[in-house]
Amino acid sequence: MHVIWAPWRMTYVKDARKLAGCIFCLKRTTRRDAARLVLHRGQHGFVIMNRYPYNSGHLLIAPYAHVKSLELLPADCALDLIRMTNLSIRVLQQTIKPEGFNVGFNLGQVSGAGIEAHLHLHLVPRWNGDTNFMSLLAETRVIPEHLQATYRKLRTAFRLALNEPSPAAGLRRMHAAGAGARQRTRPKRRRGSKSPARRSGKTPS
């Protein structure tokens, strides 16, 4: 018999029947964000760590609105989810350097949604070899880093990333600078000036 220590699961075992309400319906106060493993709050949603992850760095991105399907979100809320997903990918790439990602929604219980009443997106970092004999034969996942250690690392990385310009913002500045340079170098025609052909009265051949 092999033993794998996962002490953080005791909280789930003891509180499994005590869950009241929706875990994705966060209060406005940020006082308990660290306890809830909230990494980032956006305008219309937030990024939170999965307490029972498939892999290290498994994140959930959810809207504040309590809706169960993507088409029920207003356009600005849906756009904010994509922005937070892009931010999360950038943070994970900088910190734990995965080789790929699984990104997606489980809509409805039959699709595997654990909490189907509140829409949330799964962002799972992947590495070559992360599906090994433990998951295939023993149906066991091994998470190499404690949740709190991962949280502290990612929380710091989110704060740093929010102070850095995004790649999209950099591209917009480059395009704006290029357009300004073209306008400055464009020759200006003086008022009342005529082409040489018109001044001489000759028609160009």
C-alpha positions in Angstrom: 0.0 0.0 0.0 1.4 3.4 -1.1 0.5 6.5 0.8 0.3 10.0 -0.8 -0.1 12.9 1.6 -2.6 15.5 0.6 -3.5 17.3 3.9 -5.4 20.1 2.3 -8.2 17.6 1.3 -9.2 17.3 5.0 -11.0 20.6 4.7 -13.0 19.2 1.9 -13.8 16.0 3.8 -15.0 17.9 6.9 -16.9 20.6 5.1 -18.3 18.6 2.2 -21.8 18.7 3.6 -21.6 22.3 5.0 -21.4 24.1 1.6 -24.2 26.7 1.5 -24.9 28.8 -1.5 -22.7 29.2 -4.6 -18.9 29.2 -4.1 -18.6 31.5 -7.2 -20.9 34.2 -5.8 -18.2 36.3 -4.1 -19.0 39.2 -1.8 -17.7 42.6 -2.7 -15.2 42.6 0.2 -11.7 41.3 -0.6 -11.0 40.4 3.1 -11.3 36.7 2.5 -9.7 36.5 -0.9 -6.6 34.8 0.3 -8.6 32.1 2.2 -10.7 31.6 -0.9 -7.6 31.5 -3.1 -8.8 34.4 -5.2 -5.9 35.6 -7.4 -7.4 38.5 -9.3 -10.7 40.5 -9.5 -11.6 42.0 -12.8 -14.4 44.4 -13.7 -17.0 41.6 -14.4 -15.3 38.5 -13.0 -12.4 37.0 -11.1 -9.7 34.3 -11.2 -9.6 31.7 -8.5 -7.5 28.6 -7.8 -9.1 25.2 -7.9 -8.8 23.7 -4.5 -8.9 20.2 -5.9 -6.8 20.7 -9.1 -6.2 18.4 -12.0 -2.6 19.8 -12.2 -0.6 22.5 -10.3 -1.8 25.9 -11.4 -5.4 24.7 -12.3 -7.3 28.0 -12.3 -11.0 28.9 -12.6 -12.2 32.1 -14.3 -15.8 33.0 -13.5 -18.1 36.0 -13.9 -19.7 37.7 -10.9 -23.1 37.2 -12.5 -24.8 34.0 -11.4 -25.6 32.5 -14.8 -25.2 28.9 -16.0 -24.4 29.3 -19.7 -22.1 31.5 -21.8 -24.9 33.0 -24.0 -26.6 34.5 -21.0 -23.6 36.8 -20.3 -23.7 40.4 -21.6 -21.0 41.0 -24.3 -18.8 43.1 -22.0 -18.8 40.4 -19.3 -17.9 37.7 -21.9 -15.1 39.9 -23.2 -13.8 40.4 -19.7 -13.6 36.6 -19.2 -11.4 36.3 -22.2 -9.2 39.1 -21.0 -8.7 37.5 -17.6 -8.0 34.1 -19.4 -5.3 35.8 -21.4 -3.9 37.4 -18.3 -3.9 34.0 -16.5 -2.1 32.3 -19.3 0.6 35.0 -19.3 1.1 34.6 -15.6 1.3 30.8 -15.7 3.7 30.9 -18.5 6.0 33.3 -16.5 5.8 31.4 -13.3 5.4 27.6 -13.7 6.2 27.5 -17.5 3.8 24.8 -18.7 4.1 23.3 -22.2 0.4 23.6 -23.0 -3.0 24.3 -21.6 -6.5 22.8 -21.5 -9.0 25.7 -21.7 -12.8 25.3 -21.7 -16.2 25.4 -20.2 -18.3 22.4 -18.9 -21.9 23.4 -19.6 -24.5 21.2 -17.9 -24.1 18.3 -15.6 -23.8 15.7 -18.4 -20.7 17.5 -19.7 -19.0 17.1 -16.3 -19.8 20.4 -14.6 -19.3 20.1 -10.9 -21.1 23.4 -10.2 -23.4 23.8 -13.2 -25.5 26.7 -11.9 -22.6 29.2 -12.1 -20.6 29.5 -15.3 -16.8 29.0 -15.0 -13.9 28.4 -17.3 -11.2 25.8 -16.5 -7.6 26.7 -17.3 -5.3 23.7 -16.7 -1.5 23.8 -17.3 -0.1 20.7 -19.0 3.3 19.2 -19.3 4.6 16.2 -21.3 4.4 13.2 -19.0 1.9 14.7 -16.6 -0.4 11.8 -17.4 1.6 8.8 -16.1 1.1 5.5 -14.5 -0.3 7.0 -11.4 -3.3 8.5 -13.2 -3.7 5.7 -15.7 -3.4 2.7 -13.3 -4.0 4.0 -9.8 -6.5 6.7 -10.8 -4.5 9.1 -8.7 -3.2 12.6 -9.4 0.1 13.8 -7.8 0.3 17.5 -7.1 3.9 18.4 -6.4 3.4 21.7 -4.7 1.2 22.8 -1.8 -1.8 24.9 -2.7 -0.7 27.8 -0.5 2.8 27.9 -1.9 1.3 28.0 -5.4 -1.1 30.7 -4.4 1.6 33.0 -3.0 3.7 32.5 -6.1 0.8 33.2 -8.5 -0.7 36.1 -6.5 2.6 37.9 -6.7 2.9 37.2 -10.4 -0.6 38.6 -11.0 0.2 41.8 -9.3 3.4 42.2 -11.3 1.6 41.3 -14.6 -1.1 44.0 -14.0 1.6 46.6 -13.8 3.1 45.5 -17.1 1.8 46.5 -20.5 -0.1 43.7 -22.3 1.1 42.5 -25.7 -2.1 43.8 -27.2 -1.4 47.3 -25.7 2.1 47.2 -27.1 0.8 46.5 -30.6 -1.7 49.3 -30.4 1.1 51.7 -29.4 3.3 50.5 -32.2 0.5 51.0 -34.8 -0.3 54.5 -33.3 3.3 55.5 -33.5 3.6 54.3 -37.1 0.5 56.2 -38.1 1.9 59.3 -36.4 5.2 59.0 -38.2 3.5 58.6 -41.6 1.5 61.8 -41.0 4.6 63.7 -40.0 6.6 62.7 -43.0 3.8 63.2 -45.6 4.7 66.3 -47.7 2.3 69.2 -47.3 1.1 71.1 -50.4 1.1 74.9 -50.0 -2.2 76.7 -50.6 -2.4 78.2 -54.0 0.5 76.2 -55.4 0.2 74.6 -58.8 1.9 71.7 -60.5 4.8 72.6 -62.9 2.7 71.5 -65.9 -0.1 74.0 -64.9 2.3 76.9 -64.3 3.9 76.5 -67.7 0.6 76.0 -69.5 1.9 72.8 -71.1 0.1 69.5 -71.0 2.4 66.7 -69.8 3.2 64.2 -72.7 
